[in-house]
Amino acid sequence: MIIFKTIRYKNFLSSGNSFTEISLNQHKSTLVVGHNGAGKSTMLDALSFALFGKPHRKIMKSQLVNSINGKQTVVEIEFTIGKANFKIIRGIKPNIFEIWKDTVMINQSSHANEYQKILEQNILKLNHKSFHQVVVLGSSSFIPFMQLNAGHRRDVIEDLLDINIFSKMNTILKEKNSILKDKIVTVTNNTNIVKSKIEQQSKYIRDIAALTEENKKKYEKQVKRAQERIEKLQEDNSDLSKDIENNTALDELQKLQRKKNDIISEIAQTKQEMKTIAKRGMFLENNDTCPTCDQQIDNKDALMTKAKNEAYQVQSTLNLTQDYSSQIDRKIKAVEDIIADITEKTNNMNANNREIQSLNESNNELRTYLEGEVSADLSEARTDLEKLNCDKEDLFEEKLKVNEQLGYNSVIAEMLRDTGIKTKIIKQYLPAINKLVNQYLQVLDFFVHFNLDENFNETIRSRHRDDFTYDSFSEGEKQRIDLSLLFTWRQIAKMKNSVSTNLLVLDETFDSSLDHDGIENLLKILYTLDADSNTFIISHKGDILDGKFESKIEFAKDKNFSKMKI
């Protein structure tokens, strides 16, 4: 979980040369008020700029520098992830971008984009769009989830569920396939060159062999040696075939793989059972009364003990299953080694057969040549020809292997596409996502049934089963949907522990299209957020919202500079 601690900035937009510092984890809820242009939303732009190098609103980077001072713009943000403390420093005039971890600056790459990737992919584990879906709901340039296209919706969900690794794997696979395709072209070109050389060498031998009869005896010996070699290769093939016959390694491998699949399924089920028990234990630990019926939970300690015992038993079962899985893996490895040995022997037999065929063809040609005139010495020329033929066979084998690898990669690519593994994972979370959205919609007194499918298209039905789309509703109703999705993403992120964070910023949400009941219901949700949540409410309605939150920050203009009052 990311715990944002402080944000401080100077010479940023309307702030002056002294740092404005805001604690981000001191109070559960903070009201941020001030007149238009006083600098209320500046903290949100500073957050976005510190983390992603661009403001929340549509403001050019050059416009972020305070127009009066004109330089030394600095934004610093501090946060923790687990036990690690991070600090990000960005500046303009001069340009600064530093990432500090536990007082040590992470080595900067040669390009700022690469350094930003380290921050987003290795540290924050989320990008600009996902950050604003989980942390921010605003009325400025922020685009709510329902107004994103299907591709951007998928990006947000993949970040939340931490499955964008499959997209990265697919990108790497495409790069490998591109290399393999280039290799096929190279091998094909080299094969054509070798074929041309073989034709030229063969013609040379034929031409020289037609000139003289001096080396007939040498060619006769060559035929004899080739025949002896053929017999030796045939004996080798006979020995190899005995080792290959009646081998059942493939059948054994299929049985072991089926067992492995069953074990994987059993481990997944056991882990799901552990999650269910853990959820029950957390519920008992955090609740003394039933939230549904408000009755006291009897025998709470006994129920918690029972849950712990069940968890211990399930963990023991999981450990045994994983040990058995390891045994199966070792057996599979042993069988695969046997199959590899058989494959090698089969390849040797095929190579021997090709050599036998080549030798027979060569002998037939020599016998024909011996009937006529033979050149002075064709042994070197024939050696070169044999080498060329071997090169051609090697190139052919290499092309087969590359094509085979491309075939395997095609199967893997099918799994890594959006319709593959990722969709299966997303389908598992969709019921929970839709359930949470509808729960929040009911709290906000918006009684419709909201449903997202695996393609992230929405279906919204009223109580009378009439179908609607997001664009069919009023701005206030859209705001309720946006709020429900925002809180849902935070819940899902916390469940998945992917991009969970303490920070929540509502930028003029109370000032827009929510009616009085909507405001009251939104307050109910904010009051029920976890203790580790820190909510900032940016609003013009200080008179209405005053006293409803733990703390208050007021921004005002003093000599054209924003000043913060606490």
N, C-alpha and C positions, 0 to 999 in steps of 0.2 A: 504494500500500500504506500502511495506517495503522500507524505505529510508536508504540505506547504507551510513554511514557518513565517517568513517575512518577505516583503517586497519593498524596495527603496529605490527612489529615482530622483534625479535633478536635471534641470535644463531640458526636461522632457515635456513637449507640448507647452502648457501654460505654467509649469512649475519652474521655480527660480533656481538659483545657484546653490541653495541649501537643500540637503536631502529631505524628501518627504518619505517617511518610513511607516509602513502599516503592518501590524502583526496579523498574520493570517490564521493563527491557531489558538488565539487567546480566549475568544468568546465563541459560544455556540452560534449566536446570531448577532449580526451587526447591521444597523441601519445607516446607510450613507446618503446624506441629503446635501442640498445646495441649489442655488439658482442655476439657470441655464448658463453654460460656459464657465462655471465655477471650478470645474475639474473633477466632477464625480466619476465619470467614466474613464478618466485618465488611468486610474489604477488597473482597469481591465485592459486597456491598450498596453500598459507597461508589462502586465503579466504575459500577454501574447507575444510582445516584442522580445522579452527576456528569454522565453522558451523557444520561440519559432522564428525570430528575426523579422516579424511583421506584426503590425498592430491589429487589434480586434476590428476596428472600423476601417473603412476604405480611405486610408490616409497614405500619401506617398511618404517614403522613408525620409526624404529631405525635409518634409513638413513636420517631422517629429522633433526636430531641433528647435528649441525655444527661439522665437524670432527676434527677441530683444538681445539675449546674450549671444546667440548664433554659434555656439560651440560647447564642447565638453558635456554632451549629453551622455548620461550614464544610467543604466538600469541594472539592479542587482536583485536576484531572488535566491532564497535559501530554502532547501527542503531536505527531507530524509526519506530514504527507501530502506526499510529494514534497519540495520545498525549503521548504514553508511550515510554520511552527511555530504550534501552537494551544495555548491554555490555556482550560479551562472552569472557572469558579468558581460554585458554588452554595452558598447558605446559608439557614438557617432561624433566625428570631428574631435579627436581622432577615432578611427574605427577600432573597436575592441570586441573580441569574442573569446572568452575564457571559460573553461569548465573545470571546476575544482572538486576533488573528492577527498574528504578527510584531510584538508589543508594541503593537498598535493595537486598541482594542475595536471590534468590529463594532456599527454603530448598532442600537439596540434598537427593535423595533416597538412599537406601542401595546399589544399583547397578548402575554402570555408564550407562548401557544400558537403564534403566528406566529414568534416567536423560536426556539422549539423546532423548528419546521418547517425553518427555515434551517439549524439544526445537523444535523438528520437527513437532509434531502433534498439540501442543497447542499454539505455538508462531509463528514459520515460516510458518506452514501449508503446507509444502512441504518437499520432501525427496531429497537425493543426486541426483538421476536421473532427477527428475523434475527440480531441481535448474539448472542443466547444460543444460537442454533443453530450459529454458527460459532466462538464463543469459549468457551462454558461448557457443561460437562456436570456436573450436580449432582444431589443426592438430595433437595433441599429442594423449593421450589415450582416449580422449572423444569419445563416440559412438553416431553418429548422430541418429536422430529419425528413419530414414528409415532403419538403420542397426540393430535396436532393433527387438526382436521377438514380436509376437502379444501380449503376456502377458505383456511384459514391455511397449509396446506402450500403452496398456490399462491403466497401472498404471500412466503413464504420463498424459494421457487425463483425468483420474479420478481426479488427483491432480489439474489440471488446472480448471476443471469444479466444483471442490469442492464437488464431489459426492462419494468419497471413504468412507463416513459415512455408505453407504449401505453395503459395504464390511465388515466394522466393525460390523454392525448389523447382517450380515449373520454369522460372526464368533461367535458372542454371541449366536445366535439362535442355531448354531450347538452344542455349549457347553450345552445349555439347553436341546436340544434333547438327547444328550448323557446321561444327568442326568435322563431324563424321561425314556429312555430305561433301564437304570440300575434299576430304580424304578419298572418298569414292571417285571423285573426278580425277584426283591425282593418280590413283591406282589405275583407273581406266586409261588415262593418257600413257602411263608407264607401260601398261600391258600392250597397247598398240605399238609403242616404240619397240618393245621386245619382240613382238610378232614380226615387225618389219626386219629386225636384225636377224631373226631366225630364217626368214625367207632368203635374205641376202647370203647368210652363211651356208645355207643348204645349196643354194645355186653355185656358190664358190666351190663347195666340195664336189658337186656333180661335174662342174666344168674341169676341175683338176683331175678327178678320177678318170675322165675320158682321155687324158693325154698319154698315159704310159701304163705299162704292166709291171713295173719294177717292184712295186711293194705288195704284190699279191699275197706273199706269205705272211707279211705283217697283218694284212686285213683278215686272213684266215685265222691267225692267232687271236685277233680282236674278236672275231665271231665266236671262237671257242671260249674266250674269257667271258664274253657276254652271256653265252649259254650257261657257263658255270655260275655266273652271278645270278642268272634267272633261277637255276636250280636251288641255289642257296636262299634266295628270296622266297621261293615256294616252300622250302623247309621252315623258314622263319614264320611264314604265314600259317603253316600247319600248327606250329607250336602256339602261336598267338590265338588261333581259333579255338584251341582246346581250353584256353583260359577264359575265353569270352562265353562259350556255350554254357547253357543251363545256369546263367547268373541271374539271381532274383533281386539284385540290389535296387532296381527301379521300383519293383512292387513294394519292397520294404520301405523305400523312401516315401512312397505315396501313403502308406499306412502311418508312418511317423508324422508326416505333415498333417494328416487328418487328426491325429492325436493332438498335435501342436495347436491346430485351430480350435479344437474342443477346449483345450486348456486356456487359450487366450479368451474365449467366450466365458469360461468359468471364472477367470480372474476379473474380467470386466464386471460380471454379475456380483462377485464378492465385493469389489470396490464400491459398487453402487449400494450394496447392502450396508457397507461401512458408512457411507455418506448419510444414508437414511438413519442409522443408529446415532451418528454424530449430531444430526439435525435434531433428533428427539432429545438427546442429552443436552444440547444447547438450549432447547426450548425449556426443559425442566429446570436448568440452572438459572435461566433469566426470568422465569415466571413462577409466581406462587399461586396465581389464580388463572383459570382458563379465560383467555381473551374473548371467547365466544359466548360463554354462559356466565362469566364472572364468579364462578364457584371456586372455592378453595381446592387446590390439588392435594388429594389425600396420599399419604405414604410417598411423599416426594423423594425422601432419601432412599427408600427401598427401590423406587422406580429408577432413580439415577444409578444406584448400585447394579440393578439388573441391566441397565443400558451399558454400563462399563463392562460387566461380565460378558454380555453379548458381543461387545466390541472386541474384547480380548479373544473370545472364541473365534470370531470371524477373522481376526488378524492371524490367529494360529492357523486357521484353515488356509488363509491367503499365503502364509509362509510355506506351508507344506506344498500347496499347489505350485508356487514359484520354484521350490526346490525340484519338484517333479518336472516342471517345465525346463529347468536347466539340464536335468538328466536327458530329456528328450532332445534338447539342442545338441548335447554331446553325441547322442546316437545318430542324429541327422548328419552331424559333421563327419562322423566315421563312415556312414553310408555314402555321403557325397564324395569322400576321398576314394572309396572303392569305385564309384561311378566314374570319377575323374581318371582313375587308373585304366578302367575299361575303355573309356573314350580315347585315352592316349594310345592304347593298344590297337583300337579300331583305326585310329588315324595312321598308325604305323603300317597296318595291313593295307589301307588304301594307298599310302605312299609307295609301299612295295609293289602293289598291283600296277600303279602308274609307271613305276620304273620298269617292271616286267614288260608292260605294253610298249614302252619306249624302246627297250632293248630289242624286243622282237621286231619292231618296225625297223630299227637300225640294222639288225642282222639281215632282214629281208632285202633292204637296200644294198647292203654290202655284197650279199651273194649275187645280186644283179650286176653290181659294178665289177665284181671279180671276173665275170664272164667277158668283160671288155677290158679296155686299158685303164689302169689305175695310176694316179699321180704319185709323186715321189714320197711324200709323207703327209698323210692327212690326220694323223693322230691328234696333233694340237688343235687343228681346225674342228675335229669332232668333239674334243674336250670342251672347246668353246661353245659348240652347238648344244652339248648336253647341259652345260651351265646355263645357257640361255633358256633351254626348256625347263630347267629347274626354277629359274627365275620367273618364268611364266606361270608355272604351277604355284609358286609361292605367292605371286600376285593374285592369282585366282583364289587361293585359300584366304588371303588377307581380305579380299573383297567380300567373300562369303561371311567372314567374321564380322566385318563392319556392317554388312546388311543385316546380319543376325542381331547385332547390338542395336541397330536402328529399330528393328522389330520389337525388341524388349522395351526400348525407350518409348515406343508408341503406346504400348500397354500402360507404362508408368504415366505417360502424359495424359492418357485418358482418365486415370485415377486422380491426377493433380488438377484437372480442369475444374471450372466452377461447378460443373454438374457432378463431380466425383465425390471425393472424400469430404471436401468442405461442405457440400450440400447435405450430406448425411449428418455431419456434426451439427450444422445449423438447424436441421429438422428436429434434432433432439432438444434444442433449446427453445424452439418456436413456441411450444405449449406454455413454457414458463414465461416467456416474453409477453405473449398475448394475455395470459392470466394476470400478470402484474399491471399491464396497461389498463385492462378493464377494471381492476381494483382501484387504481388511481382515478380513473374516469368517474367511478361511482362516488368516491370521496369528494370529487369536484362537482357532484350533482349533474353529471352528464351521462344519462342512462342510454347508452348505445352499446352495441357489441362490436368491438374492434378486433380485426384479425389480419395478421401479416402472413403471407405464404412464403415458400422457400425462395421465390423470385423477388421478395420484398415489395410485392404489390398489396395494397390494402383493400380490405372489404369491410365496410362499416354498415351495420344494419340497426334500424330503430327497433323499438319494442314491437312495432307492427310489421317487422320483417321487411321494411322498405330498404332498398339498397342505396347507399350514398358513397361519395368519394370525399376525400379531404377538402377539395376545392368547393364542395357543395355547401359547406358550413359558413357561418358568420365568423368574423375575426375573433370574437370572444370564444366561440366553440373551438376554432382552430387553436387558440391559445391553450385551452384545456387539454386538447390532444397533445400539443407540444410539451406541456408540463408533464403530462402522464408519461410520455416517452422519455423525457429527461430523467425523471425519477426511476423509471424502469431501467434505463441504461446504467444508472448508478448502482442499482440493485444487482443487475446481471454482472457488472464489472466486479462488484464485491464478491458475488458468488464464485466467479471464475478467478478472482484475484489477478486479473490481467491489468486493468488500468484504474483500479480503485484509488480514490483520493478523498482527502478530508474537505476539499474546497468546493463550494457551490456559490455561483454568482448569478443573481437575478437582476438584470439590467433593465430598469424601468418596466418590469413585468407587472407590477401593481398599478402602473400609470396608464396602461394601454387599454385593452379591450375587455378586461375582467370586470364584471359587475360586482355589487356588494357581496352577494352570496359567494361568488367565485373567489373574491379576496379572502373571505372568512374561511372557506374550505381550503384554500392554499395555505393559509396560516396553520390550519390543523395539521396538514402534512409536514410543514416545516417544524412544528412543535414535536412531532413524533420521530424526527430524524435521529440517527444514532448519536451517542455522546461524542463520538470522534468526528462528527461533521461540523464544519465551520461555514456558515452561510452569510453572505454579504448581499443586502438588499439595497440596490441603488434606486432612489425614488425622488420624485418631486413632492410626494404626498407626505411630507414630514409631519404635518399637523394631524393627519389621520392615523399614521402608523406609529407615531411617537409613543413610547412606553410599551410597545408590543415586543420589543427585542432586548436582549441582554445589554447591548452597548450601542453607542451612536457616534458616528463621525460626521462632521459638518465641514464642507469645503466652501470657501468664500474667496473673492478676488480682493487683493490688497496691492495697490499700485501696479495693476496689470499682471500680478503673479498670483497663482493659486496657493492658498494657505489652508492647512488642515487643522480643525479644532476637534478635540476629543472630549 
